[in-house]
Amino acid sequence: MNDRVGHSNQADSGHEGLLAFLKTELAAFPGRGNLVMRSVLSSAVAIVLSMSLQVPFLALSLIVVFFVTQSNVVITRLVGVMLLAGSTLAIAIVILVLKTSFDYPLLRIVITTILFFCSVYAIRIVKFGVVFFLIAIVVVYVQTFVDLTDNAEALVRACLWVWVAVNYAVALALLVNTVLLPAEPNLQLIAVMRMQLAAVDARLAALIQGDASGTRIDAAALQRGAAALQKLLKFTSMRDEARKSHDAYRLACATTVSRLHRAAAGLPDPGTDGQGRWADELEVIRADCGLLGTAIVGGQPFVMNRPVRRTLPGGSPAAVQEMQHALDALADTPRSESTVQAAAGDSVVAPDAFTNPVYARFALRTLLAVLLCYLFYNAVRWPGIHTIMLTCLIVALPSLGASYRHGVLRVTGAAVGSALALFAVVFVVPHLDSIVGLLMMSLPVIALGAWISAGSERISYAGVQIMFTFSLALLEQFAPPSDLTEIRDRIVGILLGVGISTFIQMSVWPEGEADVLRQKLAATLLAVVASMRRHVQALEEIHPLPAERSLQPWAALADCESMLTRVAVEPDWKEGEQNRITTRAQAVFAQSRSLLLACNVFEDELRASFDELDTTSRHEVANFESRAIACVERYADQLRHNPPAAQQPPMIAVEMAGSSQIEGVPGGLDATSLTTPGRNAPLFGPLLTAAESLAREIRGLPEWRATS
């Protein structure tokens, strides 16, 4: 009885977790509706054109529309250009292969195998791998038709029609996304900055009004915000090639917003002692933040409504001072600042393209899965399951977790799309008599697929599959479908393809990301302490503390989180091992995020009291940060070791036992006794509190050893 109750509770918990996951992933966010509108409009035009002009392969045209329609116009153009180049090159290669080896099956299979291996290898080593993905998928797909017919002319015509279906869909999607409904990255950047300023305003309002229930800004929000800013800054710079002179000021605005956002996360709770002395300053900062938002939206330089002043009332929290310093720095930044030097571009080919055996193993593993499916496909003589080979290539991704998730999404999306197609064939199609009815039946499903595909990578591919499977069943012919076995055959082919591909990837050179995740987590920790190293240099050389802060550590954490979700779903023959790895990685990730937040708070406190530190105190603070850096670097090195040997760091002593030069104060920095003349609150109390918090977060880095 107790076992049944336990299983029931686990099932209920699983259902609640699934519902919470779907609620989060399907929730609306800025830009999602616009992307769906662009996808639906392009798809509607493609349906009308293909049906009116009888252009075959409509389902292919629709999936091209989905791939080209991206979150902003920069990515849309990049993907569109790569699809144009890839499809043209793929069709040319296929026609050349057919011309030279159509009458020689063994030669054709050998040439196709070599081309497929080279294409899959290039997917991993070349920056624009989508071009070679198209070559690989077209080369494989054509083999299914060669085995069914001996009419070479019909094959060539079909290949040329594929080229037409792909490229007219690319041109159509580019037209809609660029001319009719452009999603400009500059506007998206402005929207993200406004959202962060709105969060800052809400936090300031709660603090001013004494509302303890006001929304706090947590580390996860800081991570998402920093990653979004970094990505959109890159896209905006790529889009505005003719306005490079604005890059520096745009970067200054984004940096200021990020500083305000992070400082707002460190604001004390309402009711803090001494809040009345700096409540008026909060009002002024809130008004300045409003002016900043207006200036960003209007594309105007930021001008504060008061003279720049750098002295706050005694006892003002470091977060408040950081917010004012950020606003002052932006007000001092000239609009006509020179262009930011562009970073050196990444190499087109991976540096280890011909030395790292992982790439060749990936290509061989994928080729083996495709050849096994090809043998099975021909042995059973079941033409309807031709999707079996395509599935092996589609779910072949660099990591086992990503491949497994892609396979699950493909199966799930295909099942939903097939169910919708089956319902439409039985209950809707018999009542259709015009293109309007066809659109009314198809567009809701396309909109559903577009909404899902606009989500995160955890569900997006399922939306593409829903649309594509539905379109293959209902829109691939110019007459109403009547054969339901095609729907069944495609599902069978997809299931077999996912099963065979997953088995091969788990058995032959399995490529998990657990080790890569450890390396990225270690690199993120090193990025966290990079700012502390600059503090030490400033303290030792007695020059101003650097004001700029890099978005890179927060963006690196976002990359780690994305990889962590893939590691969590990696299948493994060893029961329980994957769960242990995931648990350790989650613990390190969560603690790294808390450590970065504590490091930011410590930096704010250090900047607030920097000018008040005497020489001895500077050395003591520098000594503390040096010890903190050493602990984190040692932990990162142990984490990167294979097998991992990371041990929990020791607690760093924060007693800064030096002699103070302030008259009448005993030696040593003490959080309760050290004050300066004319101040009612301890000078270094908040700094020591922040140091203690930073030391605790470093101490909290969990152990990760191979035997633990």
N, C-alpha and C positions, 0 to 999 in steps of 0.2 A: 504493500500500500504506500509506504513511504517512498519507494522507488518511483511509483507512478506519479506521486505528487511532485517529486523532484524533477522528473522529466517534463511534467506539465508546466512547472515554473520556468524551466529552461526554455521551453517552447514559447511561452508567453513573453519572456525576456527577449528571445530572438525576434519575435514578431514586432515587439515595441522598438527594438533596435533598427529593424528594417524600415518601419514606418518613419522613424526619426531620420534615418538616412535619406529616404525618398523625399521627405518634407524639406530637408536642407538642400538637397541637390536640385529639386524642381522649383524652389522658391525663385521669385522674380528678383532681378538685380538690374541696376542701370545699364542699358545697352542690350539686354537680352531681347526685349520686345522688338527693338530696331533690327537686330540680326534676323529674327524670325520673319519680320515683314519683308526684308530683302530676299530671304530664301524663298518665301511663298510667292512673291511677285515674279522672281526669275523663273521659278518652276511653272507657274501658270502660263507665262509667255512661252516657255519651252514646250509645254503640252499642246498649246494651240498651234504653234508652228509645226511641230513634228506630226501631229495628226492631220493638219490641213495640207502640208506639203509631202506627207508620207515619208518622212525621214526616219529610217529604222533606228533601233537601239535607243528608244526613249528613256528606258531605265538608266542606261549609261549616261545619257545627257543630264538626267536629274542628279545622279550622284556626283557628276562633275560640278554642277551648280552648287551642291552642298560643300564640296571641297574648296571651291574658289571663294565662296562667301565666308569671309573671316571677320574677326572682331573689328578690324579697321581697314582702311583703304590701302595702307602700306603692305600689310600681310596679304591682302587680296591680290594686289598686283604681283607680288613675288610669286605666289602660288600659281596665278594665272600664267605668268611667263614660263614657269617651270613645266606646267602641264602642256602648254603649246609646244615647247621644245621636246619634252619627253614623248608625247604622243606622235609627233612627226618622226622623230628618230626611231621609235619603236616600230611604227608601220613600215618605214623604209627597210629596217633590218628584217622584219618578218617576210616582206615581199621578196627580198633578196634571198633569204633562206629557202622559201618555196620555189623560187626560180631555179636554184642550183641543186636542190635535193628532193623535189617533190616525188620523183619516181624511185627514190632510193631510201626506203624507210629507216634502215639502220644508220645511214649517213645523216639523215635528217635528225634522228634522235641524238646522235653524237654531237652534231653542231648545236642543237637546242640545249643540250646539257652543258656544253662549254659556255654558251651565251648566258644561260641562267646562272651558272656559278659565278661568272665574272660580274654580272649585274648585281647579284646579292652581295658579293664582296664589296662592290663599289658603293652599295647602300650604306655600309658601315664606315667607309673611309672618306667619302666625299661629302662636302658640306651640303650640296643640293642633291641628296640621295633620292628624292622623290622622282627625279628623271629616270634613274636606273630602276626604281621600283616599277614604274610604268613599263619599261622595256621587259622586265622579268615577267610581269603579269600578262602582258600581251603575248609574249613568246609561249608561255605555258597554255594560255587560253586557246590559242590558234590550234594547238595540237589536238584538242578535243574535236575540232571540225575536220581536220585532215583525216582522222581515222573513220569518219562517217561518210565521206564522199570522195570521189575520184575526179571531180570537176574542178580543175585548177582555176578556171576563169571565175567561177562562182566564189571561190575562196578569195581571190584578189579583189573582186568587187566588194565582198563583205569587209575586207580589211580597209578598203578606201572609204566605205560608209562609216566604219568605226572612226576613222580620222575626221570625217565630217561631223558626226554626232558629238565627238569630244570638243572639237575646236569651235563649232558654232555655239556650244553651251558655254565655253570659256569666254567668248566674245560677248555673249548675252549677259553673263554674270558680271563681267567687268563694266559693261555699260550701266547696268542697274546700280552697282556698288560705287561707281565713280561719278556718275552724272545725276541719277535720280535720287538716290538715298545714300550719299557718301557718309561713312563713319570716320570722321577726321580724328586722328590721334591727338591733335592739339586740343580739340574740344573734350576728348575723353580725359586728357591730363587735367584740364581745368575742372572737370566734374569731380575727379578724384581729390584734387586739392580742396575744392569746396566741401566735399564730404568730410574731409579731415578737419577743416576749419569749423564745420558745424559741430563735430564731436568736441573740439576744443571749446567752442562757445557754450555748449551744453554743460561741460564740466565747470567752466568759469561761472556760469549762471547758478549752478547748484551750490558752488562754494560761496558765492556772494549772498545767496538767499538762505544759506544754512540748511539746505535740503540734503540730509544724509542719504536719501534714497536715490540721489542723482547717479546717472550712468557713469561708471568708471571706464577708463581706457586700459585694457589689459594687454599683456605681451602678445597675444595672438593677433589683436587688432593692429598693434604696431608692426608686426611682421607682415601682415597682409598689405598694410598701407605702404610700407617701404618697398616691398616687392613690386607693387603696382606702379609706384612713382618711377622706379628705376626702369621698368620695362617700357612705360609710356614715354619717358624722356628719350629713350633710344629710338622709338618709332617716330616721335615728333621730329627729331633731328633728321632722320632719313627722309621724312616727308617734305620738310622745308629746306630743300637744298639751296633755294634762292635767298633764304633769309638766315644764313648762318650767323650773321652778326647778332641775332637775338638769342643764340644758344646760351651765352653766358648769363644773361639776365633771367632767362627761363629757368636755368639751373639754379640760380640764386633764389628765385621764388619757390621752387620745389624744395630746395634745401631748408629754407625758412619755414615752410609749412611743416616739413618733417620734424624740424627742431621744436616747433610749437606743439606738435602732436605728441612727441616724446616727453617734452617738459610737462604737458598737461597730465600725462599718465603718472607723473611723480608729485602732483599737487597734493597737499595734505587734505584729510577729510574735514568737512565742516565742523566748526566748534573747537578748532585747534587753539591752544593758548596763544594770545598775541595776535589773533586774526584781525582784530579791529584796527591795528596799526597799519595794516597793508590792504585793507578792504577797498579803500579808494583807488589804490594802484591797480587792483583787479578790474575795476570798472574801466579805467583808462586803457589797460591792455585789451580788454574785451572790445572796446570801441575801436582800437587800432586793428584788431583782428578782423572786425567788420569792414574797415577801410581796405585792408589787404584783400579780402574776398572781392570787394567791388573793383579794385584795381586789376586783379587777375582776370575777372570776367570781362572787363572793358579793355584789357590790353594796355593799360596805362601804368606809368611809374607809380610806385607806392610812396605816398606822402602822409606822414602822421599828422594828427590834428593838434600836436603840441611840439614844442622844441625838444630835440633829442636830449634826454638827461640820463645819466648813467648811475645816479645815486638814489637808492631806494631807502625807505624808512628802515630803522634798525629792526632786526629780527625778521626781515622778509625771508621767506623760504627760498632755497636755491632754485627751485623750479620756477618761481615767479621771476627771479632775476634772469634766469636763462631765457624766459619768454621775452622779457624786455630787451635783452641783449640781441636776440635773434631779430626782433623788429628793428632795432637801431641799426644793426649791420645791413639789413636790406635797404633801409632808408638812405644809408650812405653809399649804396652801390649805384654807380651811374648807369643810366639806361643804355648808353652808347658804348658800353664796355666791349673790348675787342673780342674777337671770336675765340671760343675755346678750342684748343688744339685737339684734333680728333685722335683718338687712340688708334694704335696700329691694328689693322684688320687681322682677323684670324686667317690662318692658312686654309685654302680650299680643300686640301688633302690633309688627313690626320698625320701628325709628325711620325707616328709609329706604324704607318700604313703597311709597310712591307717587313716589319720586324716583329710585330705583335701577332702571335699565332691565334689569338681569339677571333680575329676577323675571318681567317680561313676556316676555322672550326665552325663558326656560325654559318658560313656559306655551305660547307659540306653537310652540316646537320639539316639545314633547310632543303638542300638538294636531295638528301636521302629520304626525307619525308615525302617530297613531291614524287620521286621515282616510285616509292612504295605505293602511293596512291594511284599513280599512273598504271602500274602493273595490276592492281586490284580493279581499277576502272575498266581496263580492257579484258581482264580475265572473266569478270561477271557479265560483261556486255550489257551494261546498264547505263545508257547515254544520259539519262536524266540526272545522274549524280555527278555531273561534270564539275559542280562546285567544290568537290572534294579536294582537287589540286589547288584551286584558287585559295581555299581556306588555309591550306598549309603555308602559303606565302603571306597571306594577310595577317595571320596570327604570329608570324615569325618576327619577333622583336628582340632587341639586344638582351633583355633580361627575362628570366623565367617568370617572374611575377607579372611583368607587363604582358607577356605572351599569354599567360593563364587568364589574366583579367580581360584581355582582348578577346580571347576565345569565349569566355563566359558572356561577354557583352554581345558577341556575334550570334551566339546561340539564342540568347534571350531576345535580342532585337529581331532575329529571323523568326522566332516562334510567335512573337506578338504581331509582326507584319504579316505572317502567313495566316494567323487567326483572323486578322482584320480582312485580308484578301478573301479568305474562305467565306466569311460572313457577307462580304460585298457581292461575291459571285452568286451566292444562293439567294440573297434577299434584295439586293439593290440593282444589280446589272440588268435583270429582266425588265425593269421599269425605265431604263434609260433610253432616250431617243435623240439626244443632241449633245453637242460639245459642252453646253452649259451644265447639263446633268453630270457629265463626266467630271467636270471641274468641281462641282459641288460634292461629288463623292470622294475625289482624290485630295483636294486641298486641305480638308481637316486632318487627314492622316499625315500629309506632308508637313503641316503646321506642327503637329505633335512631334514628328521626327525632328523638325528644326528646333523646337523648344528644348528637347532632350539633348540634341547635339550641341546646343549653345552652352551647355553646362560644363562642369569640370571634366577632366580626363577620366574620372571614375565612372561616368555614365555616357559621355558624349558619343562614343562609337555605337552604342545601342540605338540612338536616334537615327544615325545614318542607315543602320541595318533595317530598322522598321520601315523607313521610306523605300529603300532599295528592294527589299523582298516584296513589299506590296506592289511596287511598280512593275517588277518582273512578272508578277502573276496577272496583273490587270492591264498594264499599259504597253506591253512589249509588242502586241499585235494591233493591227488596225481594225479588228473585229472583236466583238465580245468574247471573252474566254469561255471555253466549255469543258476543257480537260483539267480536272482537279488533281490528276496524278502528278502534274508538274510541281505543284506546291509541296506535295509529299516528298518527291524525289529531291528537291533542293534542300529540304530540312535534313533528309537522310545524308546527303552529301556533306552538309555543313557539320553534322554531328560526327560523322566518320573522320572528316578532315581535322576537326579539333582534337578528337581522341588520339589519332595517329600522331599528329604534330606534338601534342603534349607528352605522349609517351616517348617519342624520339628525343625531345628536348630534355626530359628528365633523365634519360638513360645514356645519351651520348654527349659527353663534355657539357654537363649542365652549367649554365651561366647565371648564377644567382647574383644579387646585388648586395648581399649582406656585408661582404668585405668592402665593396665600394662605398657603402653607406658609412662604415666606420671611418674610412679615409675622409669622406666629406664632413663628417661630424668633427673629426680632428682638425681639418682645415678651417672649419667655422670657429672652433675655439681659438685657433691661432689668430683669426681675423678679429675676434673679440678683444684679445689682449694687445692688438696692434695700436689701438688708441691709447692704452695705458703706457705703452712704450714711449709715445710722444709726450705724455704727461711727465714721465721721468726725465726725459731730455730737457723739457721746459723748466722743471724744478731744479735740475742740477746746473743748467746754464743760465738760470735766472733771466728768462725771456718770456714774453706773454704766452699764455696757454693757447694752443691752436683752437680756433672757434669752429672750424668746419668739422662735420661728422660725415663719415661715409655711410651710404645706404647698403654697402656690400654685405656686412655681417647679417643684417636682417633678410636681405635677398637670399643669401646662402642658407639661412635657416628655412626659408620657404622651399628651396630646392631639396633640402634634407627631408622636409615633411612630405613632399611629393614622392620622393624615393622610398620613404618609410611606408607609405600606403601600398607601394608595389611589393616591398619585401614582405609585408604582412600577409599577402595572398600567394606567396611562392609555394607551390606544392613540393613535397619532399618525401622520400621513402622512409626517412627516420622519424618515427612518431614522436611528437613533442619537441623536437629540436628546433623547428621553425618558430614555435611559440616562445621558446626561451630566448632565441635571438631577437625576436620582435619586442619582447618585454624589455630586454636590456637596451635595445636601440631607442625605444620610446622613453625610457627613463633618462638616458643620456640627452636625448633631444629636448625633453621638457626642462631638464636642469640647465642645459645650454641656453635656452630661451630666458629662463629666470636669471641666469648669470649675466646675460647681455643687458637685461633691464636693470639689474643692480649696478652694473658697470656704468650705465648712462646716468643713474641717480648719483653715483659717487662722483662722476665727472661734473655734474651740475653743482654739487656741493663744493667741490674743489675750486671750480671757477668762481663761485660766490665768495669764497674766503681766500682766494689766491693772493690778492694784494695785501691781506692782513697777516700773512704768514711771515715770520722772521726766518732768518737763514737756517737756524737749527731746525725749526719746524718743517721747512721745505725738505731738508735732508731726511727727516724722519718719515715724512709722507712718501718721498721718493723711495726710501728703503722699504716701506710697506708695499708699495706697488711693485717694486723689483721682486720681492718675495712672492707676491701674488702671481706675477708673470712667470716666475720660475716654476711654481706649482702647476699652473695651467699648461705650460709648455711640456713639463714632464708627463703630465697626464695624457696630453695629446700624442706625444711620442709613444707612450705605452699603448694607447688605443690603436695607433697605426700599425703596431707590430703584428706580425702574423705568425703564430696565433696571438690574439690580443692578450695583453698582460697589464691592463689598466687597474691600478689600485686607487682606492679612495684617498684623495689628498689629505694631508694633515691640516688641522686647524691653524690658521695664521694668526699669530699674536698681533693685536692691534694696539697694545700699549706703546705709545710713542714716547719712550722714556728719554727725553732730551731736556735741556734747560731752556726755559722761555726767557726772552728778553723783556717781557712786559713787567713793569715795576710792580712789586708787591705780590707777585704770583709765584708760588713755589715751582720748582722744576718739574717738567713733565706735562704732557697735554692731558687734561682731565675733562671729561664731558660735563662734569657738574660744577667745577670750580673755576675753569679758565674763562675769564671775561676780559673785555677791553674797556678802558675808561669811556664813559658816555653811552655804553650799551647796557640794556637791561637783560639781555638774553645771552647765554653762552655763545662765544664765537665759534668754537670748534666742536661744540656738542653735536650739531647735525652732521658735520664731516666725519666725526668718529662713529656716529650711528650708521652712516652710509658705509664706512669702512668695515664695521662689524657685519653689516648685512652682506657686503661683497665677500667677506671671508667665509661667512656661513654658506653662501651659494657655491663657492669653490669647494668647501668641505663637502657639500652635498652631491658632488659629481660621483655617480655610483661606480662600483667595482664592475669590471668586465674582463674576466679571464676565461680562458678556454675550459678550465676545470670547474668554474663557478656555476 
